[in-house]
């Protein structure tokens, strides 16, 4: 199975589902030169947000710590520790900031079907 993000060009395959480890992120390069951070939680739900930390400008969110606050999954930036909701992208520590979220889906690859 593959993980796909919806970008302006359509659905983009970014990695194999088996490449993801619950609680850890993976950075992926997008066609526009930007990066997304892709995560999977322990229940198997996948999330994708912009990898760029808006507070520092560094592409590091994929290396952040994943947690849950009030039932909402988040990633904490490894630099200044601000938490970003993995569903909405909003910063839980500063309402003025947010990161982009990407629709994400898993798809069966043709090799897996054969």
Secondary structure, 3 states (H helix, E strand, C coil): CEEEEEECCEEEEEEEHHHCCCCCEEEEECCCCCEEEEEECCCCCEEEEECECCCCCCECHHHCEEEEECCEEEEECCCCCCEEECCCCEECCCCCCECCECCEEEECCHHHHC
